[in-house]
């Protein structure tokens, strides 16, 4: 009954911007930490960004810090990833994930309980 649905992926030129959305249902959204992960072909899934359900504090992978912004709208049960100044290295399938809030934020994918289907982001050079 928990569903996470990503949208907003597509093809974008290097230096451009893209906004991903993740609509959540079947959970008390404001109580969950939300995260974005990505997986490039032949690579392991890696952490991108997370936002706390309790405080709204945000966390970013070093590779995207200063370029990407994670945000959430609890009234809409939606988490966003604003991607600016994208690079070809950002090309990947991006996944939205949810976990019950805890004392510490997590950057580990195994700590997240629910996952979306992923949305493809391709950055051309």
MOTAZI-V726063 format. One record per helix or strand of 2 or more residues. SS is the DSSP state (A for helix, B for strand). FROM is the first residue (numbers start at 1). LEN is the number of residues. If there is no record, write none. Layout:
ss=(SS;SS)
from=(FROM;FROM)
len=(LEN;LEN)
This chain:
ss=(B;B;B;A;B;B;B;B;B;A;B;A;B;B)
from=(3;10;18;29;32;46;58;68;78;88;92;109;114;119)
len=(5;4;8;3;8;6;3;6;6;3;9;3;2;6)
